[in-house]
Amino acid sequence: MDGFMYNLKQFVDVFGDDGKSELNTVCSKHQLVIAPQDTTKFTYGGLDIKDGVLRLVFQEANLGTK
């Protein structure tokens, strides 16, 4: 979670109020969830937005690394 918070702060620092407004618009439910990804877009994990919720997604076959 620390990494997510760090990157969110970096996003706001770079994109300012416009970026924060856009993020609030597309993530209208103001929730963060961890979920398996619906596609194989990411090898290990990434972010997506589904139904107004920001999701930390992972590929079930590659949840951990060696």
LUMLO-236791 format. One line per field, with one value per atom (N, C-alpha, C, CB): residue number from 1; x, y, z; atom name. Coordinates in nm, 2 decimals. Glycine has a CB too. Example, Ala and Ser with C-alpha at 12.3 -4.5 7.8 and 13.67 -1.06 7.14 Angstrom:
BEGIN
i	c(1|1|1|1|2|2|2|2)
u	c(1.32|1.23|1.32|1.13|1.28|1.37|1.29|1.41)
v	c(-0.57|-0.45|-0.33|-0.45|-0.22|-0.11|0.00|-0.06)
w	c(0.78|0.78|0.78|0.90|0.71|0.71|0.79|0.57)
at	c(N|CA|C|CB|N|CA|C|CB)
end
This chain:
BEGIN
i	c(1|1|1|1|2|2|2|2|3|3|3|3|4|4|4|4|5|5|5|5|6|6|6|6|7|7|7|7|8|8|8|8|9|9|9|9|10|10|10|10|11|11|11|11|12|12|12|12|13|13|13|13|14|14|14|14|15|15|15|15|16|16|16|16|17|17|17|17|18|18|18|18|19|19|19|19|20|20|20|20|21|21|21|21|22|22|22|22|23|23|23|23|24|24|24|24|25|25|25|25|26|26|26|26|27|27|27|27|28|28|28|28|29|29|29|29|30|30|30|30|31|31|31|31|32|32|32|32|33|33|33|33|34|34|34|34|35|35|35|35|36|36|36|36|37|37|37|37|38|38|38|38|39|39|39|39|40|40|40|40|41|41|41|41|42|42|42|42|43|43|43|43|44|44|44|44|45|45|45|45|46|46|46|46|47|47|47|47|48|48|48|48|49|49|49|49|50|50|50|50|51|51|51|51|52|52|52|52|53|53|53|53|54|54|54|54|55|55|55|55|56|56|56|56|57|57|57|57|58|58|58|58|59|59|59|59|60|60|60|60|61|61|61|61|62|62|62|62|63|63|63|63|64|64|64|64|65|65|65|65|66|66|66|66)
u	c(0.08|0.00|0.09|-0.09|0.20|0.29|0.33|0.42|0.36|0.39|0.28|0.43|0.16|0.04|0.03|-0.09|0.04|0.03|0.14|0.03|0.26|0.37|0.34|0.50|0.30|0.27|0.15|0.25|0.05|-0.07|-0.02|-0.17|0.06|0.12|0.20|0.20|0.28|0.36|0.27|0.45|0.16|0.06|0.00|-0.05|-0.04|-0.10|0.01|-0.16|0.13|0.24|0.26|0.37|0.26|0.28|0.16|0.32|0.04|-0.08|-0.16|-0.16|-0.14|-0.21|-0.35|-0.18|-0.42|-0.57|-0.64|-0.62|-0.59|-0.66|-0.65|-0.59|-0.54|-0.52|-0.61|-0.38|-0.61|-0.69|-0.84|-0.67|-0.88|-1.02|-1.06|-1.05|-0.97|-0.99|-1.00|-0.88|-0.91|-0.91|-1.04|-0.78|-1.08|-1.21|-1.33|-1.23|-1.32|-1.43|-1.43|-1.41|-1.32|-1.32|-1.33|-1.19|-1.29|-1.29|-1.40|-1.16|-1.52|-1.63|-1.67|-1.75|-1.64|-1.69|-1.59|-1.70|-1.47|-1.37|-1.33|-1.41|-1.31|-1.27|-1.15|-1.39|-1.07|-0.95|-0.97|-0.82|-0.96|-0.98|-0.86|-1.11|-0.83|-0.73|-0.81|-0.63|-0.79|-0.87|-0.79|-1.00|-0.82|-0.76|-0.80|-0.80|-0.71|-0.74|-0.84|-0.62|-0.92|-1.01|-0.95|-1.13|-0.83|-0.76|-0.62|-0.77|-0.54|-0.40|-0.31|-0.35|-0.36|-0.30|-0.16|-0.39|-0.16|-0.04|0.02|-0.07|0.15|0.22|0.21|0.37|0.23|0.21|0.10|0.34|0.10|0.00|0.00|0.01|-0.11|-0.12|-0.24|-0.12|-0.29|-0.40|-0.51|-0.37|-0.63|-0.74|-0.85|-0.78|-0.95|-1.07|-1.19|-1.08|-1.27|-1.39|-1.51|-1.37|-1.61|-1.74|-1.71|-1.81|-1.62|-1.59|-1.50|-1.71|-1.44|-1.35|-1.21|-1.41|-1.11|-0.97|-0.93|-0.88|-0.88|-0.84|-0.69|-0.92|-0.63|-0.50|-0.52|-0.42|-0.48|-0.51|-0.38|-0.58|-0.40|-0.29|-0.34|-0.25|-0.23|-0.26|-0.25|-0.16|-0.35|-0.36|-0.24|-0.49|-0.20|-0.09|0.05|-0.08|0.06|0.18|0.17|0.23|0.10|0.08|0.21|-0.02|0.30|0.43|0.54|0.45|0.66|0.77|0.88|0.83|0.96|1.07|1.20|1.09)
v	c(-0.12|0.00|0.13|0.00|0.12|0.23|0.28|0.20|0.18|0.21|0.28|0.09|0.23|0.30|0.44|0.22|0.46|0.60|0.69|0.60|0.64|0.72|0.76|0.64|0.67|0.70|0.79|0.57|0.77|0.86|1.01|0.82|1.02|1.16|1.21|1.15|1.13|1.17|1.22|1.06|1.14|1.18|1.31|1.07|1.34|1.47|1.58|1.46|1.55|1.65|1.69|1.60|1.59|1.62|1.68|1.49|1.63|1.67|1.77|1.55|1.80|1.90|1.88|2.03|1.99|1.99|1.93|2.13|1.95|1.90|1.74|1.95|1.69|1.54|1.48|1.51|1.55|1.51|1.51|1.60|1.61|1.62|1.51|1.76|1.48|1.38|1.24|1.37|1.21|1.09|1.07|1.08|1.18|1.18|1.15|1.31|1.20|1.18|1.03|1.27|0.98|0.84|0.73|0.81|0.77|0.68|0.73|0.67|0.74|0.81|0.75|0.82|0.62|0.55|0.57|0.40|0.63|0.66|0.54|0.77|0.43|0.30|0.25|0.20|0.17|0.10|-0.04|0.16|-0.13|-0.28|-0.35|-0.33|-0.47|-0.56|-0.67|-0.61|-0.70|-0.80|-0.87|-0.74|-1.00|-1.06|-0.99|-1.21|-0.97|-0.90|-0.98|-0.86|-0.91|-0.97|-1.02|-0.88|-0.96|-0.99|-1.03|-0.88|-1.06|-1.08|-0.97|-1.21|-0.85|-0.72|-0.71|-0.60|-0.74|-0.73|-0.86|-0.65|-0.87|-1.00|-1.03|-0.99|-0.93|-0.96|-0.88|-0.92|-0.75|-0.67|-0.53|-0.66|-0.45|-0.32|-0.25|-0.32|-0.15|-0.07|-0.07|0.07|-0.07|-0.04|0.02|-0.17|0.06|0.13|0.05|0.28|0.00|-0.07|-0.03|-0.23|0.02|0.07|0.17|-0.05|0.26|0.37|0.34|0.43|0.22|0.18|0.16|0.05|0.22|0.20|0.06|0.31|-0.02|-0.16|-0.19|-0.26|-0.24|-0.30|-0.44|-0.29|-0.47|-0.60|-0.69|-0.59|-0.82|-0.91|-1.03|-0.96|-1.09|-1.21|-1.33|-1.23|-1.41|-1.52|-1.61|-1.59|-1.64|-1.73|-1.68|-1.78|-1.54|-1.48|-1.38|-1.40|-1.43|-1.34|-1.31|-1.40|-1.41|-1.39|-1.40|-1.50|-1.37|-1.38|-1.47|-1.24|-1.52|-1.61|-1.53|-1.73)
w	c(0.00|0.00|0.00|0.12|0.06|0.06|-0.08|0.14|-0.16|-0.30|-0.37|-0.38|-0.35|-0.41|-0.37|-0.38|-0.24|-0.18|-0.23|-0.03|-0.24|-0.30|-0.44|-0.29|-0.52|-0.66|-0.68|-0.74|-0.60|-0.60|-0.57|-0.50|-0.47|-0.44|-0.56|-0.31|-0.62|-0.73|-0.85|-0.78|-0.87|-0.97|-0.95|-0.98|-0.82|-0.79|-0.80|-0.65|-0.76|-0.77|-0.92|-0.71|-1.01|-1.15|-1.22|-1.22|-1.19|-1.27|-1.19|-1.31|-1.07|-0.99|-0.98|-1.05|-0.97|-0.94|-1.06|-0.92|-1.19|-1.30|-1.30|-1.43|-1.27|-1.26|-1.15|-1.23|-1.03|-0.92|-0.96|-0.80|-1.03|-1.07|-1.17|-1.14|-1.26|-1.36|-1.29|-1.47|-1.20|-1.12|-1.04|-1.03|-0.98|-0.91|-1.00|-0.83|-1.12|-1.22|-1.26|-1.34|-1.30|-1.35|-1.24|-1.44|-1.12|-1.01|-0.91|-0.93|-0.96|-0.90|-0.76|-0.99|-0.74|-0.62|-0.51|-0.64|-0.54|-0.44|-0.35|-0.34|-0.43|-0.36|-0.43|-0.37|-0.35|-0.40|-0.37|-0.35|-0.46|-0.43|-0.50|-0.49|-0.45|-0.51|-0.57|-0.40|-0.69|-0.76|-0.87|-0.83|-0.91|-1.02|-1.15|-1.03|-1.25|-1.37|-1.46|-1.44|-1.53|-1.62|-1.75|-1.65|-1.78|-1.91|-1.87|-2.01|-1.97|-1.94|-1.98|-2.01|-1.96|-2.00|-1.93|-1.97|-1.80|-1.72|-1.69|-1.59|-1.70|-1.66|-1.52|-1.70|-1.43|-1.29|-1.23|-1.22|-1.24|-1.18|-1.24|-1.03|-1.21|-1.26|-1.21|-1.42|-1.27|-1.23|-1.34|-1.19|-1.30|-1.40|-1.33|-1.48|-1.40|-1.34|-1.40|-1.38|-1.31|-1.35|-1.27|-1.33|-1.34|-1.28|-1.17|-1.21|-1.20|-1.11|-1.00|-1.07|-0.99|-0.88|-0.94|-0.82|-0.87|-0.90|-0.85|-0.84|-0.93|-0.89|-0.91|-0.98|-0.81|-0.81|-0.86|-0.68|-0.98|-1.04|-1.05|-1.18|-1.05|-1.06|-1.15|-0.92|-1.20|-1.28|-1.19|-1.40|-1.18|-1.08|-1.09|-1.09|-1.21|-1.23|-1.19|-1.37|-1.18|-1.14|-1.02|-1.27|-0.92|-0.81|-0.74|-0.71|-0.73|-0.66|-0.77|-0.55|-0.73|-0.82|-0.75|-0.86|-0.84|-0.78|-0.77|-0.88)
at	c(N|CA|C|CB|N|CA|C|CB|N|CA|C|CB|N|CA|C|CB|N|CA|C|CB|N|CA|C|CB|N|CA|C|CB|N|CA|C|CB|N|CA|C|CB|N|CA|C|CB|N|CA|C|CB|N|CA|C|CB|N|CA|C|CB|N|CA|C|CB|N|CA|C|CB|N|CA|C|CB|N|CA|C|CB|N|CA|C|CB|N|CA|C|CB|N|CA|C|CB|N|CA|C|CB|N|CA|C|CB|N|CA|C|CB|N|CA|C|CB|N|CA|C|CB|N|CA|C|CB|N|CA|C|CB|N|CA|C|CB|N|CA|C|CB|N|CA|C|CB|N|CA|C|CB|N|CA|C|CB|N|CA|C|CB|N|CA|C|CB|N|CA|C|CB|N|CA|C|CB|N|CA|C|CB|N|CA|C|CB|N|CA|C|CB|N|CA|C|CB|N|CA|C|CB|N|CA|C|CB|N|CA|C|CB|N|CA|C|CB|N|CA|C|CB|N|CA|C|CB|N|CA|C|CB|N|CA|C|CB|N|CA|C|CB|N|CA|C|CB|N|CA|C|CB|N|CA|C|CB|N|CA|C|CB|N|CA|C|CB|N|CA|C|CB|N|CA|C|CB|N|CA|C|CB|N|CA|C|CB|N|CA|C|CB|N|CA|C|CB|N|CA|C|CB|N|CA|C|CB|N|CA|C|CB|N|CA|C|CB|N|CA|C|CB|N|CA|C|CB)
end
